Amino acid sequence: MTQNKHNIKVSIIIPVFNSGDLVFRTLDSVLEQTYDNWECLLIDDGSTDNTKVIVKNYCAHDTRFKILDRKSNNKGPSAARNTGIVEANGDYIVFLDSDDFLSESCLEKRIDYIRKYPSFDVWVFKMRIINESGKLKDICNVYPEDINNQNQYIKLFISFVFPFTVTCPIWKTSVLRELNGFNELLLRFEDPELHIRALISCYKFKINVNDKEDCFYYKDKKYKSKFNEQKMIQTIYINYYKFISICLNDSLRNFEKNEQIVILRKSLYHFLRGYFSKLKNNNLHFSKILIKLALHQILNYKIFFSLMFFNFLVYFGYSQSNVGFFWLKKKIFNLFVEK
C-alpha cells in the first residue's frame, strides 16, 4: 500500500554558528513551506552572538523547531549534522545551511517526486545562487553527459567540480544512518565526501533535471571576503588535502590507473584555479604556473602529493614574507616545470 503523502515526515537539519544576521530568512523559509509535516532540528555549534536567542524564539512559537546540542566533541558542520541524523524522527532528511533558504513548495514537490520514483534512495534537485540584492545568479548543479551514470558523478566530485551541494538532495534517513553520516575529520568538503561515499556504495540516486530550482545558495560581500582571510585559506588547504587523500584510499580505486591520474589532474586544476587566486594580492601569475603544473606535470601519486606539499609551503611562506614566497616559487618552478 502506498503511504499517504501527508504521513511522510521530513527532518530539516540546520547547523547554526554565529548566523544571527541571516538565520531569520532561513527559518522563515521553513515556516512558509506548503508541506507541513516536517521537523526542523537546529544544532548550535557554540555561537557567541545572538543566534541561540533567535533560534529559541522560533522554538517557542512552533514546536516543530527543536534546538539540540552537538553530541560530538568535534566542532564543525559535520559533527552538527551528525547530531541531527541521530535525533531525526523523519522518514527523509534535507540539510540546510543557516544562510541559505528553501522555496515555499520545496518539500511538497520533493515528496511528490519521491512518490513518483519510489525505488531510489536519494533524490537530487536544483539549487540557484542568489546575491545580497536578491538577484538570481547561476544554477549550482553540474550535469555529466549521461545523467543516469553514477560513475560520472563520482568523477565530477573527485575532479573538484561538484555536481550538487548539500541542500540539493533529500535522503532516506536510513541511508544516512547506514553511511554513518558525515566524516567529522573534514571541516570543509564534507558534503562532497559523503556524496561520493554514497555513490560508490551503490545507493540509487535520482537526478531531477527538469524542474526549476527549489533552494537558494546565498552569496554576499562577506562570502567573498572571508576567503581572503589567512585562517580560511589554511582551513581550505588542509581539508582539500584530507578530502583528496580519502578519495585516493577509497573511491578512486573504482577506476583504472590512467583514468585516476586524469581525475587527479582535473581535481588539482580546479582546486588551484578556485583558491590560489584568492591568496594575498591575487598573484595571478603564480596561479597560472600552478595550473600548468596540475595539467601537464602530474604523472603519478608521488608527484601529486609532492605538489600538494609544496602548495602548503607556498601558502605559509607567502603569508609570512615575500622573500620566503619567491624562494619557494623558484624551487617549485625548477622542480616541476619543463624547461
N, C-alpha and C positions, 0 to 999 in steps of 0.2 A: 504493500500500500504506500502511495506517495505521501510524504509528510506534508501537512498543511503549511503553506507558505509562512504564515504568521506565528507558527510554533517554532520556527528556526531562530535560534538566538545567536547574535553576533557580539563578540567581545572586541572592543576597540582598545588597543593598548598604546598609551602615550607616556613616554619618559619625559619628565619635566625637570629643567635645571635653569634657574635664573632667566625665565622667559616671561616675566610679569608684564612686559610691554606688548607682547604678541599673543599670549595664550588665550585671551578673551575670544578672538576671532576663531581660533581653532576649536574651542569648546562650544561656541555658538553654532559652528557648522555641524557639530554632532547633535546639538539640541534641535536643530532645524531639519533633521532627517525625516523624510516622508515615511520611512520604515521605522517603527518604534520599538521593536523587540531587540534592544541592544543593552549592553552594559559598557561603561567606559572606565577602564582601570588606569589611574594616574599614578605613576611611580616617581616619587620625588628623589632626585639624586644628590640631595644636600644643598638645595637652593639657599642663597643668602639674601635674596631680595624679597619681594612681596608675593612671589609665585605661590607659595603654600597657602597664604591667606586667600588669594583669589580662588584657588582650587577648592579649598574648604567651603567657600561661599557657594560654589556650584553644587558641591556635595550636599549642602544643607537644603538647597532648593529642589534638588532632583536626586532621588535615591539611586538612580541608575549610574550616577557618578560615584566612584569609590577611590579614595586615596590610600595608597599602600606604601610601606617602607620596603626598600630594597633588601632582599633576603641575603644576597651575597655580600662579602666584604669588598668585592671588586667594584670599582666605580666605572661609570660609563653607560652608554645606551644598551650594550649587550646584556649586562647584568640586570639593568632595569627592565628590559623587555622580557628576560627570562623569568623574572618575578611575576610578571603579568601572565606569561604562559602557564605557569604553575597554578596561579589563582583563578584563571579564566573559567567561567561557567558556560561559555557559549559553545555552540556546535562548530562555529567558524571564528577565525581571528583576522582582524585587519590591524596593521601597525600604522600609527600616525605620529609624525613629529610635532612638537609643540608650537612650531611656527608655520606649519602647513595646514591645509584645510580641505574639506570634502564638499562636493556639490550636494545640493539638497536631496537628490534622488540616488546618490551613490549606493547606499546599502540596498535599497529596493531593487535597483537594476542588477546589482551583483547577485542578489538572491534569485532573481528571475533567471539570470544566466546560468547559475548553478543548477537550477531545476530543469533547464533546457539541456544541459550537458552534465548529467549527474555522475558519470563514470570516471571523472577526473579527481585529482587530489588538490590541485592548486589552480586557480583561475586568475589570469593577469589582465589588467585594464590599463588604459592610457592615463598619463599624468602630464599636465602642462605647467610650464614655468609662468609665474606672474610676478611683476615687479611692484615696487612700493606705491606707484601711482595707479595700480590696478590694471595696467596694460598686460594683456596676454601675450606671451612670447612663444618660444619653441615647445614642441612636444618632447618630453624626456625620453620616450621609448625609441629604441632602435631595433629594426627587424632584419633577420638574415634572409637570404634568398628563399629558403624553404622554411616557412614559419612554423611548420609542424615537426621539424627536425631538432630534437632536443640537444643533440651534439653540437649543432651550430650555435646554440645559445651558450653552451659551455665555452666554446672557443671565443665568443664575443666577451664574456665575462673575464676570462683569463687574459685576454688581449687588452684589458682595461678600457673596453668600450661596453658600458653597462646597458644591456637591452631594456632593463626596467629597474625601478628603485623600490625602496622598502614599502611604500604605501600602495604600489600598483597591484600586488597580489591579495587575494583573500584565500586563506589557508584552512584546510580541515585542522581543527585543534589537535586531533590525534596524530596527524603527520608531524606537526611541530614538536610534539612530545616524544615521538619516536626518534626524531633527529636530535633530541636534547637541546633544542633551541639554538641560540647564537653562541659563537665562540667568544668567551669572555676575555681572552687574551688580546682581542682586537678592539681598539678604541675607534678605529676608522676602517672602512671597507668590510664591516662585519656583515652587512646585508648581502653584498655580492658573494661572500664566502658561504653564507647559508644557502643562497640560491644555487650555487654550484654544487654544494653537498646534496641538496635535494634532487637536482637534475641527474647527478651521477648515481644516486640511489634508486633511480628508475621510478620515482614518483611521477605521475602523469600531469603535465602542465597543459592547460587550455588557454591559448592566447587570443584575446578579443581584439581584433584589428579593425573592426567595422564601426564600433560605437565611438561617440565623442569621449573626450577626457572626462573623468568623474572625480578627480582630485587635483590639487594645485600645490606646486612647489614654490615657496616664497623666497625671492632673492631681492635684497635691498642693498644700500651702500655699505652697510655693516658687513653683509655677507662677503663682499669683495675685499674690504679692508682687512678682515680677520685673517685672510690667507697670507697677508704680508707680515704677520706677526711671527717673530722668531720661534716661539713655543709651538705655534700651529704648524709651521713648516717642519719642525723637528718631529712632531707627532705624525704628520703625514708620511715622512720618510720611513720612520720606524715601523709604522703599521703597513706600509706598502711592502716592505721587506718581509714582514711576518706573513702577509697575505700571499705573496708570490711563493714563499717557502712552503706554505701549506699546499698551494696548488701543485708544486713540484712533487711533494710527497704523496699526493692523493690523486687529484683529478687529471693531471697531465699524463698519468700512466695509461689513460684510455687511448692515447694517440701514438702513432709511430714516431720514432726519434726525429726524423727530418721535420715532421709536422710540429712537434713540440718546439723545436728551435724557431720555426716561423712564428708560432704563437707567442713565444717569449720575446722575440724581436718586436712584435707589434705591441706587446704589453709595455715594454720599457719605452718604446717610442711615444705612446700616448701618455704614459706617466710623465715623462720628461717634458713633453710639449705642454702639458697642462700645469705642471708645478715648478719647473725650473724657471719659467718666465716670470714667476712670482717672487723670485729672490730679490734682495735689495737692489735698487737701481735697475731692475729688469734687464740684466745683462743678456741681451738677445743674441749677441754674437756667440757667447759661450753655450747658450741653449742650443744653437744650431749645430755646434760641434758635437754636443752630446747626442742630439737626434741623429746625426750622421753615424756616430758610433753605434747607436742602437740598431740602425737599419743595416749597416754593412759589416760590422765587426764582431757581432755576437755569433760565434760558431759553435759553442758548446756551453754547458752549465758553468764550467770553471771561469770562462771569460765573463759570463753573465754576472756571477757573484763578485768577481774581481771589480767589474764596473760599478756594481752597486756599492761595494766597499769604498771605492774612490768617490762616488757621489756623496756619501756621508762625510768623507774627509773634506770635500769641496765645500759642502754646506758649512761645516764647523769652521774651516779655515776662512771662508769668505765672511762669515758673521763676526769673526774676531778681528781680522785685519786684511787689508788689501794685499799686503806682502805675502801672507800665507795663501791667499786665494790665487794670485798669479803664479806662485811657485807650483801649486797643485795643478793648476790649469796646464802648465808646461809639461809636468810629469805625465799627466793623462794623455795629452796630445801626442807626446813621444811614444807612449806605450801602445796606443790603440789606433792612431790614425795612420793610414798608409801614406808613405812619402812618395 
